[in-house]
């Protein structure tokens, strides 16, 4: 994540507009103690949802606050993307649509998501993974799986992998930004494969130069090292320099 004095920007904007901390708290719905923690730098990790409320309380656009502060919470952005993707792939009960289950299962595996937190038992997580790995490899074998077996497996899948268990895993705090990005990208691939339209995606304005300097930056799941970043930055510098001469 890149976090550059977001609290100081909020305080400066509040003072410029002649708004007290109490008044901003009332307008935004964010508690005064929490605002105080932000402005004093004791809390440097507000969610995008909190920032939207603060921006509203300051009567400015969310993207303007992001732009002024150069704040980009990559983890929160990926979680929001995943939440929206999962919502489009599940039914009203939170179960994955039948034709998506196999793809979603492999996306979970490839992203190395640690599912034990959803079941509160590591052995259950390993058991489900082994069971469904075997099932999806052999599901078309009529000698192994009867129609009743398929029904039972579908019920077990709904129990193990649903929107509640997935969100619990990504929100519990131990997933890395790399795992979140991988899972988000794979879910997006599934959506494209099955022509699932994802509505309401929000773009966060960010300076690419500042984003690319972030410690963990990936392109199509390939981590960029310092030399990669130098080459990319040099190419972009040359590209935009030539654009200005045209």
C-alpha positions as CSV (number, residue, x, y, z in Angstrom):
1,X,0.0,0.0,0.0
2,X,1.0,3.6,-0.5
3,X,-0.2,5.8,2.3
4,X,1.0,9.4,2.3
5,X,-0.3,11.5,5.3
6,X,-4.0,10.9,4.6
7,X,-4.9,12.3,8.0
8,X,-3.0,15.5,7.5
9,X,-4.8,16.1,4.2
10,X,-8.2,15.5,5.9
11,X,-7.2,18.0,8.7
12,X,-6.0,20.6,6.3
13,X,-9.2,20.4,4.2
14,X,-11.3,20.5,7.3
15,X,-9.6,23.6,8.6
16,X,-9.8,25.3,5.2
17,X,-13.5,24.8,5.1
18,X,-13.9,26.0,8.7
19,X,-15.3,22.7,9.8
20,X,-14.7,21.5,13.4
21,X,-13.8,17.8,14.1
22,X,-17.2,17.5,15.8
23,X,-19.0,18.8,12.8
24,X,-17.1,16.6,10.3
25,X,-18.0,13.6,12.6
26,X,-21.7,14.6,12.4
27,X,-21.6,15.1,8.6
28,X,-19.7,11.9,7.8
29,X,-21.0,9.5,10.4
30,X,-17.4,8.7,11.4
31,X,-16.8,8.9,15.2
32,X,-14.7,11.9,16.5
33,X,-12.1,9.6,18.2
34,X,-11.6,7.8,14.9
35,X,-11.2,11.0,13.0
36,X,-8.7,12.2,15.7
37,X,-6.7,9.0,15.2
38,X,-6.5,9.7,11.5
39,X,-5.5,13.3,11.8
40,X,-2.8,12.6,14.3
41,X,-1.4,9.7,12.3
42,X,-2.3,7.0,14.9
43,X,-4.4,5.3,12.3
44,X,-2.9,5.2,8.8
45,X,-5.1,2.6,7.3
46,X,-8.7,3.9,6.6
47,X,-10.8,1.8,4.3
48,X,-12.2,3.3,1.0
49,X,-15.6,3.3,2.6
50,X,-14.5,5.5,5.5
51,X,-12.8,7.8,3.1
52,X,-15.9,8.1,1.0
53,X,-17.9,9.2,4.1
54,X,-15.2,11.7,5.1
55,X,-15.1,13.1,1.5
56,X,-18.9,13.5,1.6
57,X,-18.6,15.3,5.0
58,X,-16.1,17.6,3.5
59,X,-18.3,18.2,0.4
60,X,-15.7,17.0,-2.0
61,X,-15.5,14.1,-4.4
62,X,-14.0,10.8,-3.2
63,X,-11.5,10.8,-6.2
64,X,-10.5,14.4,-5.3
65,X,-9.5,13.3,-1.7
66,X,-7.6,10.3,-3.2
67,X,-5.8,12.6,-5.6
68,X,-4.9,15.2,-3.0
69,X,-3.6,12.6,-0.6
70,X,-2.0,10.2,-3.1
71,X,-3.5,7.5,-1.0
72,X,-4.0,4.1,-2.6
73,X,-5.1,1.2,-0.5
74,X,-4.3,-1.7,-2.8
75,X,-5.6,-4.4,-0.4
76,X,-8.9,-2.7,0.1
77,X,-9.3,-2.2,-3.6
78,X,-8.7,-5.9,-4.3
79,X,-11.1,-6.9,-1.5
80,X,-13.8,-4.7,-3.0
81,X,-13.2,-6.2,-6.5
82,X,-13.5,-9.7,-5.1
83,X,-16.7,-8.9,-3.1
84,X,-18.3,-7.6,-6.3
85,X,-17.2,-10.6,-8.4
86,X,-18.4,-13.1,-5.8
87,X,-21.7,-11.3,-5.6
88,X,-22.2,-11.7,-9.4
89,X,-21.3,-15.4,-9.2
90,X,-23.5,-16.5,-6.4
91,X,-27.3,-16.9,-6.0
92,X,-29.5,-15.3,-3.3
93,X,-28.3,-17.8,-0.7
94,X,-24.7,-17.1,-1.4
95,X,-24.0,-20.3,-3.3
96,X,-21.9,-20.4,-6.4
97,X,-23.9,-21.0,-9.6
98,X,-23.5,-24.7,-10.7
99,X,-21.6,-24.1,-13.9
100,X,-19.0,-21.9,-12.0
101,X,-18.1,-24.2,-9.2
102,X,-15.2,-26.1,-10.8
103,X,-13.6,-22.9,-12.1
104,X,-14.0,-21.2,-8.7
105,X,-12.5,-24.2,-6.9
106,X,-9.4,-24.1,-9.0
107,X,-9.2,-20.3,-8.6
108,X,-9.1,-20.8,-4.8
109,X,-6.4,-23.5,-5.2
110,X,-4.2,-21.5,-7.6
111,X,-4.4,-18.4,-5.4
112,X,-3.2,-20.4,-2.4
113,X,-6.0,-19.0,-0.2
114,X,-5.8,-20.5,3.3
115,X,-9.4,-21.7,3.8
116,X,-8.9,-23.0,7.3
117,X,-10.3,-19.8,8.8
118,X,-13.6,-20.3,7.2
119,X,-14.0,-23.8,8.8
120,X,-12.1,-23.0,12.0
121,X,-10.3,-26.3,11.4
122,X,-7.2,-26.8,9.1
123,X,-7.9,-30.5,8.7
124,X,-11.4,-29.7,7.3
125,X,-9.9,-27.3,4.8
126,X,-7.4,-29.9,3.6
127,X,-10.2,-32.6,3.5
128,X,-12.4,-30.4,1.3
129,X,-9.6,-29.6,-1.0
130,X,-8.6,-33.3,-1.5
131,X,-12.3,-34.3,-1.9
132,X,-13.1,-31.8,-4.6
133,X,-9.7,-32.2,-6.4
134,X,-10.6,-35.8,-6.8
135,X,-14.2,-35.1,-7.7
136,X,-13.5,-32.6,-10.4
137,X,-10.9,-34.9,-11.9
138,X,-13.2,-37.8,-12.0
139,X,-16.8,-36.4,-12.1
140,X,-17.5,-37.8,-15.5
141,X,-16.7,-41.3,-14.4
142,X,-20.1,-43.0,-14.0
143,X,-18.5,-45.9,-12.1
144,X,-17.2,-43.6,-9.4
145,X,-20.0,-41.0,-9.1
146,X,-23.7,-41.7,-9.3
147,X,-26.4,-39.1,-9.8
148,X,-27.0,-39.2,-6.0
149,X,-23.2,-38.7,-5.5
150,X,-23.3,-35.6,-7.7
151,X,-26.1,-34.1,-5.7
152,X,-24.3,-34.8,-2.4
153,X,-21.1,-33.3,-3.7
154,X,-23.0,-30.2,-4.8
155,X,-24.4,-29.8,-1.3
156,X,-21.0,-30.3,0.2
157,X,-19.5,-27.7,-2.1
158,X,-22.2,-25.2,-1.1
159,X,-21.3,-25.8,2.5
160,X,-17.6,-25.5,2.0
161,X,-17.3,-22.8,-0.6
162,X,-19.8,-20.0,-0.6
163,X,-19.8,-16.2,-0.4
164,X,-19.7,-16.3,3.4
165,X,-16.7,-18.6,3.7
166,X,-14.9,-16.8,0.9
167,X,-15.4,-13.3,2.4
168,X,-14.4,-14.6,5.9
169,X,-11.1,-15.8,4.4
170,X,-10.3,-12.6,2.6
171,X,-11.3,-10.4,5.5
172,X,-9.6,-12.2,8.3
173,X,-6.4,-10.4,7.6
174,X,-3.8,-13.1,6.8
175,X,-4.2,-13.1,3.1
176,X,-1.4,-11.3,1.3
177,X,-1.9,-8.7,-1.4
178,X,-0.4,-11.2,-3.8
179,X,-3.0,-13.8,-3.0
180,X,-5.8,-11.2,-3.2
181,X,-4.6,-10.0,-6.6
182,X,-4.3,-13.5,-7.9
183,X,-7.8,-14.5,-6.7
184,X,-9.3,-11.3,-8.1
185,X,-7.6,-11.8,-11.5
186,X,-8.7,-15.4,-11.7
187,X,-12.3,-14.5,-10.7
188,X,-12.3,-11.9,-13.4
189,X,-11.1,-14.5,-15.9
190,X,-14.0,-16.7,-14.9
191,X,-16.4,-13.8,-15.3
192,X,-15.1,-13.1,-18.8
193,X,-15.1,-16.8,-19.7
194,X,-18.8,-17.1,-18.8
195,X,-19.8,-13.6,-20.0
196,X,-20.7,-12.4,-16.5
197,X,-21.1,-8.6,-16.5
198,X,-19.6,-7.0,-13.4
199,X,-21.4,-3.8,-12.6
200,X,-20.5,-0.9,-10.3
201,X,-16.7,-1.3,-10.5
202,X,-15.1,1.9,-9.2
203,X,-11.8,3.2,-10.5
204,X,-9.5,4.8,-8.1
205,X,-7.4,7.5,-9.5
206,X,-3.7,7.0,-8.9
207,X,-0.4,8.2,-10.3
208,X,1.2,5.2,-12.0
209,X,4.7,6.4,-11.1
210,X,3.8,6.3,-7.4
211,X,2.0,3.0,-7.7
212,X,4.8,1.3,-9.6
213,X,7.2,2.3,-6.8
214,X,5.2,0.2,-4.4
215,X,7.2,-2.8,-3.0
216,X,4.8,-5.4,-4.3
217,X,3.8,-4.7,-7.8
218,X,2.7,-7.4,-10.3
219,X,1.8,-7.5,-14.0
220,X,-0.3,-10.5,-14.9
221,X,0.9,-12.2,-11.7
222,X,4.5,-11.6,-12.5
223,X,6.3,-9.6,-9.7
224,X,8.3,-6.6,-11.0
225,X,11.8,-6.2,-9.6
226,X,13.6,-2.9,-9.3
227,X,15.2,-3.3,-12.7
228,X,11.8,-4.0,-14.3
229,X,10.4,-0.8,-12.8
230,X,13.4,1.3,-14.0
231,X,12.9,0.0,-17.6
232,X,9.2,0.5,-17.5
233,X,9.5,4.1,-16.1
234,X,12.2,4.9,-18.7
235,X,10.0,3.6,-21.5
236,X,7.0,5.7,-20.3
237,X,9.2,8.8,-19.9
238,X,10.3,8.4,-23.5
239,X,6.8,7.7,-24.7
240,X,5.2,10.7,-23.1
241,X,8.2,12.9,-24.1
242,X,7.6,11.9,-27.8
243,X,3.9,12.5,-27.4
244,X,4.6,16.0,-26.3
245,X,6.7,16.6,-29.4
246,X,4.0,15.5,-31.7
